[in-house]
Amino acid sequence: MLRLLSRGLLALALSLGVVALDAQPVYAQDDDEEEDDSGGDDEGGGDDGGDGEGEEEEEEDPDQPPVTAGGLFTLKSYPVREISRPLTLTQGITQARLSLGTDISAKGAFESAGVSIEGAYGYRDNVTLLGGFTSAYNMKQFGVYFGFEGALAYDIVDFRLAANVHRNAVPEYQTFCNPPAMPDEMPVGGMCMNTGASQDVLPSGDFSAGGTKFSLDIGFPFRYAIKPEIAIIALYTLMSIDFNSVDKDYVQVTPVSMPEPGQPVVTTTTKGNGAKPDLNPSIGIATNPVPPLSVVIFAQLRIPDFDTSAGAFQVPVTGRIEFSPNQKFDIGLEFTLLNVKPPEGQSPIDNRFLALFAQSRFGK
């Protein structure tokens, strides 16, 4: 049954991909072209013997931006305002992105780092090829992907499909005293120096490598501009079709029903990820308070194996600030709270990641 479902989802994804690849760009057409060529010529030449008054050509305004049809921008006319940019790159335009990040969680801040290199190429005006390498936590976590994004309804909703070889970093948990009598105090003999302190089970800042998986990631990138400065974005990720299982993928935190005084109120268990599809929907909001400055906030729900039981999912939230001095270059920061729905004993702001990125576009 599982194989049949996965094959059905894969067939649907490939069918949508074919539709996106076969889609043709639509160009704006002047209504005057629909009129008969002779419609403007009266019998006898339609000149009326005039000296051509009223037929003077309008002078072009040098400050007027280039006119585009259907959002098919060139680099010269590419919007500085991010919300105005098309979901897919124009044919012949390439975008490259470099990102450097570090863990800034409550424990182990700045003790691990990662680098990511990603690219996109406009294969057609409505189809973009995607690929890249991402990493974090000193290579304990990484991903290598390649795929495409094609327009289903141009500049409204796309279809995204990418093959992805990846693994997660699995955090190692330890018990800490709260409040501590000294920095990062841990109980000795089950007791804290401060007898009134609670004992919280938190990620220690150390990570181990999980299992490596091969998946097909599916998304339906959607953007709806409420105003020129505000837009809703959604479903850049939706689900992943997994082709193998791993024994080590994430940590499940389970509350202890009747903890003894001074003892941790949760237990941790390293869990695997089966060869079932994972649910990963995302939604967010983007705004451009001024054209060169973009602020985006989006959240993702991660449910391995579609298991919605308590403790088996995470809700990371990312905020991105991006500055675009011109049409060819962007620079910015991404700040991620790894789980804003943490288990008991953890704060939504305990686990954090920060990345600095720069991206550039070149081509026609």
ZAMI-914331 format. One record per residue (C-alpha): residue number from 1; residue in three letters; x, y, z. Coordinates in steps of 0.5 Angstrom, whole numbers. Example, Ala and Ser with C-alpha at 12.3 -4.5 7.8 and 13.67 -1.06 7.14 Angstrom:
<mivexs>
{num 1 residuo ala X 25 Y -9 Z 16} .
{num 2 residuo ser X 27 Y -2 Z 14} .
</mivexs>
This chain:
<mivexs>
{num 1 residuo met X 0 Y 0 Z 0} .
{num 2 residuo leu X 6 Y 5 Z 2} .
{num 3 residuo arg X 9 Y 3 Z -5} .
{num 4 residuo leu X 3 Y 4 Z -9} .
{num 5 residuo leu X 2 Y 11 Z -5} .
{num 6 residuo ser X 9 Y 14 Z -6} .
{num 7 residuo arg X 9 Y 11 Z -14} .
{num 8 residuo gly X 2 Y 15 Z -14} .
{num 9 residuo leu X 5 Y 21 Z -11} .
{num 10 residuo leu X 11 Y 21 Z -16} .
{num 11 residuo ala X 7 Y 20 Z -22} .
{num 12 residuo leu X 3 Y 26 Z -20} .
{num 13 residuo ala X 9 Y 30 Z -19} .
{num 14 residuo leu X 12 Y 28 Z -26} .
{num 15 residuo ser X 5 Y 30 Z -29} .
{num 16 residuo leu X 5 Y 37 Z -26} .
{num 17 residuo gly X 12 Y 38 Z -28} .
{num 18 residuo val X 11 Y 36 Z -36} .
{num 19 residuo val X 5 Y 41 Z -36} .
{num 20 residuo ala X 10 Y 46 Z -33} .
{num 21 residuo leu X 15 Y 45 Z -38} .
{num 22 residuo asp X 11 Y 45 Z -44} .
{num 23 residuo ala X 7 Y 51 Z -42} .
{num 24 residuo gln X 9 Y 57 Z -47} .
{num 25 residuo pro X 10 Y 64 Z -45} .
{num 26 residuo val X 4 Y 69 Z -46} .
{num 27 residuo tyr X 6 Y 76 Z -49} .
{num 28 residuo ala X 2 Y 82 Z -48} .
{num 29 residuo gln X -1 Y 85 Z -55} .
{num 30 residuo asp X -3 Y 91 Z -57} .
{num 31 residuo asp X -11 Y 92 Z -58} .
{num 32 residuo asp X -9 Y 96 Z -65} .
{num 33 residuo glu X -6 Y 90 Z -68} .
{num 34 residuo glu X -13 Y 86 Z -68} .
{num 35 residuo glu X -16 Y 92 Z -72} .
{num 36 residuo asp X -16 Y 91 Z -80} .
{num 37 residuo asp X -10 Y 94 Z -83} .
{num 38 residuo ser X -14 Y 98 Z -88} .
{num 39 residuo gly X -19 Y 100 Z -82} .
{num 40 residuo gly X -15 Y 107 Z -81} .
{num 41 residuo asp X -15 Y 109 Z -88} .
{num 42 residuo asp X -21 Y 112 Z -91} .
{num 43 residuo glu X -22 Y 112 Z -99} .
{num 44 residuo gly X -18 Y 117 Z -102} .
{num 45 residuo gly X -12 Y 115 Z -98} .
{num 46 residuo gly X -15 Y 118 Z -92} .
{num 47 residuo asp X -10 Y 124 Z -92} .
{num 48 residuo asp X -15 Y 129 Z -93} .
{num 49 residuo gly X -9 Y 133 Z -96} .
{num 50 residuo gly X -7 Y 135 Z -89} .
{num 51 residuo asp X 1 Y 137 Z -88} .
{num 52 residuo gly X 1 Y 131 Z -83} .
{num 53 residuo glu X -1 Y 135 Z -77} .
{num 54 residuo gly X -3 Y 131 Z -71} .
{num 55 residuo glu X 2 Y 125 Z -73} .
{num 56 residuo glu X 8 Y 128 Z -70} .
{num 57 residuo glu X 11 Y 122 Z -66} .
{num 58 residuo glu X 11 Y 123 Z -58} .
{num 59 residuo glu X 18 Y 124 Z -55} .
{num 60 residuo glu X 21 Y 118 Z -51} .
{num 61 residuo asp X 21 Y 120 Z -43} .
{num 62 residuo pro X 29 Y 118 Z -41} .
{num 63 residuo asp X 26 Y 117 Z -34} .
{num 64 residuo gln X 21 Y 112 Z -36} .
{num 65 residuo pro X 23 Y 105 Z -34} .
{num 66 residuo pro X 23 Y 100 Z -40} .
{num 67 residuo val X 16 Y 97 Z -42} .
{num 68 residuo thr X 16 Y 89 Z -40} .
{num 69 residuo ala X 10 Y 84 Z -43} .
{num 70 residuo gly X 8 Y 79 Z -38} .
{num 71 residuo gly X 13 Y 81 Z -33} .
{num 72 residuo leu X 19 Y 78 Z -37} .
{num 73 residuo phe X 24 Y 82 Z -34} .
{num 74 residuo thr X 31 Y 83 Z -37} .
{num 75 residuo leu X 37 Y 85 Z -32} .
{num 76 residuo lys X 36 Y 92 Z -34} .
{num 77 residuo ser X 29 Y 92 Z -32} .
{num 78 residuo tyr X 29 Y 87 Z -27} .
{num 79 residuo pro X 25 Y 90 Z -20} .
{num 80 residuo val X 29 Y 92 Z -14} .
{num 81 residuo arg X 23 Y 91 Z -10} .
{num 82 residuo glu X 23 Y 83 Z -9} .
{num 83 residuo ile X 15 Y 83 Z -9} .
{num 84 residuo ser X 15 Y 85 Z -16} .
{num 85 residuo arg X 20 Y 80 Z -18} .
{num 86 residuo pro X 17 Y 74 Z -22} .
{num 87 residuo leu X 17 Y 67 Z -19} .
{num 88 residuo thr X 21 Y 64 Z -24} .
{num 89 residuo leu X 27 Y 67 Z -27} .
{num 90 residuo thr X 27 Y 70 Z -35} .
{num 91 residuo gln X 30 Y 66 Z -40} .
{num 92 residuo gly X 38 Y 67 Z -40} .
{num 93 residuo ile X 38 Y 70 Z -33} .
{num 94 residuo thr X 43 Y 66 Z -27} .
{num 95 residuo gln X 42 Y 67 Z -20} .
{num 96 residuo ala X 48 Y 65 Z -15} .
{num 97 residuo arg X 47 Y 65 Z -8} .
{num 98 residuo leu X 53 Y 64 Z -2} .
{num 99 residuo ser X 51 Y 64 Z 5} .
{num 100 residuo leu X 55 Y 63 Z 12} .
{num 101 residuo gly X 51 Y 61 Z 18} .
{num 102 residuo thr X 52 Y 59 Z 25} .
{num 103 residuo asp X 49 Y 56 Z 31} .
{num 104 residuo ile X 47 Y 62 Z 36} .
{num 105 residuo ser X 43 Y 57 Z 41} .
{num 106 residuo ala X 42 Y 58 Z 48} .
{num 107 residuo lys X 47 Y 53 Z 49} .
{num 108 residuo gly X 53 Y 52 Z 45} .
{num 109 residuo ala X 53 Y 59 Z 41} .
{num 110 residuo phe X 58 Y 60 Z 35} .
{num 111 residuo glu X 61 Y 53 Z 36} .
{num 112 residuo ser X 59 Y 50 Z 30} .
{num 113 residuo ala X 58 Y 53 Z 23} .
{num 114 residuo gly X 56 Y 52 Z 16} .
{num 115 residuo val X 56 Y 54 Z 8} .
{num 116 residuo ser X 51 Y 54 Z 3} .
{num 117 residuo ile X 52 Y 55 Z -5} .
{num 118 residuo glu X 46 Y 55 Z -9} .
{num 119 residuo gly X 44 Y 57 Z -16} .
{num 120 residuo ala X 38 Y 58 Z -21} .
{num 121 residuo tyr X 38 Y 59 Z -28} .
{num 122 residuo gly X 32 Y 61 Z -33} .
{num 123 residuo tyr X 31 Y 55 Z -38} .
{num 124 residuo arg X 25 Y 59 Z -40} .
{num 125 residuo asp X 21 Y 65 Z -39} .
{num 126 residuo asn X 17 Y 60 Z -34} .
{num 127 residuo val X 22 Y 55 Z -32} .
{num 128 residuo thr X 27 Y 55 Z -27} .
{num 129 residuo leu X 33 Y 50 Z -26} .
{num 130 residuo leu X 35 Y 50 Z -19} .
{num 131 residuo gly X 41 Y 46 Z -15} .
{num 132 residuo gly X 45 Y 47 Z -9} .
{num 133 residuo phe X 49 Y 45 Z -3} .
{num 134 residuo thr X 47 Y 47 Z 4} .
{num 135 residuo ser X 50 Y 45 Z 10} .
{num 136 residuo ala X 50 Y 47 Z 18} .
{num 137 residuo tyr X 53 Y 45 Z 25} .
{num 138 residuo asn X 60 Y 43 Z 22} .
{num 139 residuo met X 57 Y 39 Z 16} .
{num 140 residuo lys X 53 Y 34 Z 21} .
{num 141 residuo gln X 47 Y 37 Z 17} .
{num 142 residuo phe X 48 Y 38 Z 9} .
{num 143 residuo gly X 43 Y 37 Z 3} .
{num 144 residuo val X 45 Y 37 Z -4} .
{num 145 residuo tyr X 39 Y 38 Z -9} .
{num 146 residuo phe X 37 Y 39 Z -16} .
{num 147 residuo gly X 31 Y 40 Z -20} .
{num 148 residuo phe X 26 Y 45 Z -23} .
{num 149 residuo glu X 20 Y 50 Z -22} .
{num 150 residuo gly X 15 Y 52 Z -27} .
{num 151 residuo ala X 9 Y 56 Z -28} .
{num 152 residuo leu X 2 Y 53 Z -27} .
{num 153 residuo ala X -1 Y 60 Z -27} .
{num 154 residuo tyr X 5 Y 65 Z -29} .
{num 155 residuo asp X 7 Y 69 Z -23} .
{num 156 residuo ile X 2 Y 67 Z -18} .
{num 157 residuo val X 3 Y 59 Z -17} .
{num 158 residuo asp X 9 Y 55 Z -19} .
{num 159 residuo phe X 10 Y 47 Z -19} .
{num 160 residuo arg X 17 Y 46 Z -16} .
{num 161 residuo leu X 20 Y 39 Z -16} .
{num 162 residuo ala X 27 Y 37 Z -13} .
{num 163 residuo ala X 31 Y 31 Z -12} .
{num 164 residuo asn X 35 Y 32 Z -5} .
{num 165 residuo val X 40 Y 28 Z -2} .
{num 166 residuo his X 40 Y 30 Z 5} .
{num 167 residuo arg X 41 Y 29 Z 13} .
{num 168 residuo asn X 39 Y 32 Z 19} .
{num 169 residuo ala X 44 Y 34 Z 25} .
{num 170 residuo val X 41 Y 31 Z 31} .
{num 171 residuo pro X 42 Y 35 Z 38} .
{num 172 residuo glu X 45 Y 32 Z 44} .
{num 173 residuo tyr X 41 Y 33 Z 50} .
{num 174 residuo gln X 43 Y 34 Z 57} .
{num 175 residuo thr X 40 Y 37 Z 64} .
{num 176 residuo phe X 42 Y 44 Z 66} .
{num 177 residuo cys X 40 Y 47 Z 73} .
{num 178 residuo asn X 35 Y 53 Z 72} .
{num 179 residuo pro X 37 Y 58 Z 75} .
{num 180 residuo pro X 44 Y 56 Z 75} .
{num 181 residuo ala X 49 Y 57 Z 81} .
{num 182 residuo met X 55 Y 58 Z 75} .
{num 183 residuo pro X 54 Y 58 Z 68} .
{num 184 residuo asp X 52 Y 52 Z 64} .
{num 185 residuo glu X 51 Y 48 Z 71} .
{num 186 residuo met X 49 Y 41 Z 71} .
{num 187 residuo pro X 46 Y 37 Z 77} .
{num 188 residuo val X 51 Y 33 Z 80} .
{num 189 residuo gly X 49 Y 27 Z 84} .
{num 190 residuo gly X 42 Y 29 Z 81} .
{num 191 residuo met X 42 Y 35 Z 85} .
{num 192 residuo cys X 44 Y 43 Z 84} .
{num 193 residuo met X 48 Y 48 Z 88} .
{num 194 residuo asn X 41 Y 52 Z 88} .
{num 195 residuo thr X 36 Y 47 Z 92} .
{num 196 residuo gly X 31 Y 51 Z 89} .
{num 197 residuo ala X 33 Y 50 Z 81} .
{num 198 residuo ser X 29 Y 46 Z 76} .
{num 199 residuo gln X 32 Y 41 Z 72} .
{num 200 residuo asp X 31 Y 43 Z 65} .
{num 201 residuo val X 33 Y 38 Z 59} .
{num 202 residuo leu X 36 Y 42 Z 53} .
{num 203 residuo pro X 40 Y 41 Z 47} .
{num 204 residuo ser X 47 Y 42 Z 49} .
{num 205 residuo gly X 50 Y 45 Z 43} .
{num 206 residuo asp X 53 Y 38 Z 41} .
{num 207 residuo phe X 50 Y 35 Z 35} .
{num 208 residuo ser X 51 Y 28 Z 32} .
{num 209 residuo ala X 50 Y 26 Z 24} .
{num 210 residuo gly X 43 Y 23 Z 23} .
{num 211 residuo gly X 42 Y 18 Z 17} .
{num 212 residuo thr X 43 Y 20 Z 10} .
{num 213 residuo lys X 36 Y 20 Z 6} .
{num 214 residuo phe X 34 Y 21 Z -2} .
{num 215 residuo ser X 28 Y 24 Z -3} .
{num 216 residuo leu X 24 Y 28 Z -8} .
{num 217 residuo asp X 21 Y 35 Z -5} .
{num 218 residuo ile X 15 Y 38 Z -8} .
{num 219 residuo gly X 12 Y 45 Z -7} .
{num 220 residuo phe X 7 Y 49 Z -10} .
{num 221 residuo pro X 10 Y 56 Z -9} .
{num 222 residuo phe X 5 Y 61 Z -9} .
{num 223 residuo arg X 5 Y 69 Z -8} .
{num 224 residuo tyr X -1 Y 74 Z -8} .
{num 225 residuo ala X 0 Y 81 Z -7} .
{num 226 residuo ile X -5 Y 84 Z -2} .
{num 227 residuo lys X -2 Y 91 Z -4} .
{num 228 residuo pro X 4 Y 93 Z -8} .
{num 229 residuo glu X 8 Y 93 Z -1} .
{num 230 residuo ile X 5 Y 87 Z 2} .
{num 231 residuo ala X 4 Y 79 Z 0} .
{num 232 residuo ile X 3 Y 73 Z 2} .
{num 233 residuo ile X 7 Y 67 Z 0} .
{num 234 residuo ala X 6 Y 60 Z 1} .
{num 235 residuo leu X 8 Y 52 Z 0} .
{num 236 residuo tyr X 15 Y 53 Z -3} .
{num 237 residuo thr X 15 Y 47 Z 1} .
{num 238 residuo leu X 9 Y 42 Z 2} .
{num 239 residuo met X 12 Y 35 Z 2} .
{num 240 residuo ser X 18 Y 30 Z 1} .
{num 241 residuo ile X 17 Y 23 Z -2} .
{num 242 residuo asp X 22 Y 19 Z 1} .
{num 243 residuo phe X 26 Y 13 Z -2} .
{num 244 residuo asn X 29 Y 10 Z 4} .
{num 245 residuo ser X 29 Y 10 Z 12} .
{num 246 residuo val X 34 Y 12 Z 17} .
{num 247 residuo asp X 35 Y 10 Z 24} .
{num 248 residuo lys X 37 Y 17 Z 27} .
{num 249 residuo asp X 34 Y 23 Z 24} .
{num 250 residuo tyr X 31 Y 27 Z 30} .
{num 251 residuo val X 30 Y 27 Z 37} .
{num 252 residuo gln X 23 Y 26 Z 40} .
{num 253 residuo val X 22 Y 29 Z 47} .
{num 254 residuo thr X 16 Y 26 Z 52} .
{num 255 residuo pro X 14 Y 29 Z 58} .
{num 256 residuo val X 14 Y 25 Z 64} .
{num 257 residuo ser X 8 Y 23 Z 67} .
{num 258 residuo met X 10 Y 24 Z 75} .
{num 259 residuo pro X 17 Y 26 Z 76} .
{num 260 residuo glu X 20 Y 26 Z 82} .
{num 261 residuo pro X 22 Y 32 Z 86} .
{num 262 residuo gly X 28 Y 35 Z 83} .
{num 263 residuo gln X 28 Y 30 Z 77} .
{num 264 residuo pro X 27 Y 32 Z 69} .
{num 265 residuo val X 20 Y 33 Z 67} .
{num 266 residuo val X 22 Y 30 Z 60} .
{num 267 residuo thr X 25 Y 24 Z 57} .
{num 268 residuo thr X 29 Y 24 Z 50} .
{num 269 residuo thr X 29 Y 19 Z 45} .
{num 270 residuo thr X 33 Y 19 Z 38} .
{num 271 residuo lys X 28 Y 17 Z 33} .
{num 272 residuo gly X 28 Y 15 Z 26} .
{num 273 residuo asn X 25 Y 17 Z 19} .
{num 274 residuo gly X 21 Y 11 Z 15} .
{num 275 residuo ala X 20 Y 11 Z 8} .
{num 276 residuo lys X 14 Y 15 Z 8} .
{num 277 residuo pro X 12 Y 21 Z 5} .
{num 278 residuo asp X 14 Y 27 Z 10} .
{num 279 residuo leu X 9 Y 33 Z 11} .
{num 280 residuo asn X 13 Y 40 Z 10} .
{num 281 residuo pro X 8 Y 46 Z 9} .
{num 282 residuo ser X 10 Y 53 Z 9} .
{num 283 residuo ile X 7 Y 60 Z 9} .
{num 284 residuo gly X 9 Y 67 Z 11} .
{num 285 residuo ile X 8 Y 74 Z 9} .
{num 286 residuo ala X 13 Y 79 Z 5} .
{num 287 residuo thr X 13 Y 86 Z 5} .
{num 288 residuo asn X 17 Y 92 Z 2} .
{num 289 residuo pro X 17 Y 98 Z 6} .
{num 290 residuo val X 21 Y 101 Z 1} .
{num 291 residuo pro X 24 Y 98 Z -5} .
{num 292 residuo pro X 31 Y 96 Z -4} .
{num 293 residuo leu X 29 Y 93 Z 3} .
{num 294 residuo ser X 25 Y 87 Z 4} .
{num 295 residuo val X 23 Y 83 Z 10} .
{num 296 residuo val X 20 Y 76 Z 10} .
{num 297 residuo ile X 17 Y 72 Z 16} .
{num 298 residuo phe X 15 Y 65 Z 14} .
{num 299 residuo ala X 14 Y 58 Z 18} .
{num 300 residuo gln X 14 Y 51 Z 16} .
{num 301 residuo leu X 11 Y 45 Z 19} .
{num 302 residuo arg X 15 Y 39 Z 19} .
{num 303 residuo ile X 12 Y 32 Z 20} .
{num 304 residuo pro X 16 Y 26 Z 19} .
{num 305 residuo asp X 12 Y 20 Z 16} .
{num 306 residuo phe X 6 Y 24 Z 17} .
{num 307 residuo asp X 6 Y 22 Z 24} .
{num 308 residuo thr X 2 Y 28 Z 28} .
{num 309 residuo ser X 3 Y 25 Z 35} .
{num 310 residuo ala X 5 Y 30 Z 40} .
{num 311 residuo gly X 13 Y 31 Z 40} .
{num 312 residuo ala X 14 Y 28 Z 33} .
{num 313 residuo phe X 14 Y 35 Z 29} .
{num 314 residuo gln X 17 Y 42 Z 29} .
{num 315 residuo val X 15 Y 49 Z 27} .
{num 316 residuo pro X 21 Y 53 Z 25} .
{num 317 residuo val X 20 Y 60 Z 24} .
{num 318 residuo thr X 25 Y 64 Z 19} .
{num 319 residuo gly X 26 Y 72 Z 19} .
{num 320 residuo arg X 29 Y 75 Z 13} .
{num 321 residuo ile X 32 Y 82 Z 12} .
{num 322 residuo glu X 34 Y 83 Z 5} .
{num 323 residuo phe X 37 Y 90 Z 2} .
{num 324 residuo ser X 38 Y 90 Z -6} .
{num 325 residuo pro X 42 Y 96 Z -8} .
{num 326 residuo asn X 41 Y 95 Z -15} .
{num 327 residuo gln X 38 Y 90 Z -20} .
{num 328 residuo lys X 44 Y 85 Z -20} .
{num 329 residuo phe X 45 Y 84 Z -12} .
{num 330 residuo asp X 42 Y 83 Z -6} .
{num 331 residuo ile X 45 Y 82 Z 1} .
{num 332 residuo gly X 42 Y 80 Z 8} .
{num 333 residuo leu X 41 Y 76 Z 14} .
{num 334 residuo glu X 36 Y 70 Z 16} .
{num 335 residuo phe X 35 Y 69 Z 23} .
{num 336 residuo thr X 31 Y 62 Z 25} .
{num 337 residuo leu X 28 Y 60 Z 31} .
{num 338 residuo leu X 29 Y 52 Z 30} .
{num 339 residuo asn X 22 Y 50 Z 34} .
{num 340 residuo val X 17 Y 55 Z 36} .
{num 341 residuo lys X 13 Y 49 Z 39} .
{num 342 residuo pro X 18 Y 46 Z 43} .
{num 343 residuo pro X 17 Y 41 Z 49} .
{num 344 residuo glu X 16 Y 42 Z 56} .
{num 345 residuo gly X 22 Y 45 Z 59} .
{num 346 residuo gln X 24 Y 49 Z 53} .
{num 347 residuo ser X 23 Y 56 Z 51} .
{num 348 residuo pro X 21 Y 58 Z 43} .
{num 349 residuo ile X 27 Y 62 Z 43} .
{num 350 residuo asp X 32 Y 57 Z 46} .
{num 351 residuo asn X 35 Y 54 Z 39} .
{num 352 residuo arg X 37 Y 59 Z 34} .
{num 353 residuo phe X 41 Y 59 Z 27} .
{num 354 residuo leu X 44 Y 66 Z 24} .
{num 355 residuo ala X 46 Y 66 Z 17} .
{num 356 residuo leu X 49 Y 72 Z 12} .
{num 357 residuo phe X 48 Y 71 Z 5} .
{num 358 residuo ala X 49 Y 75 Z -2} .
{num 359 residuo gln X 46 Y 73 Z -8} .
{num 360 residuo ser X 48 Y 76 Z -15} .
{num 361 residuo arg X 44 Y 76 Z -22} .
{num 362 residuo phe X 48 Y 76 Z -29} .
{num 363 residuo gly X 46 Y 74 Z -36} .
{num 364 residuo lys X 42 Y 78 Z -41} .
</mivexs>
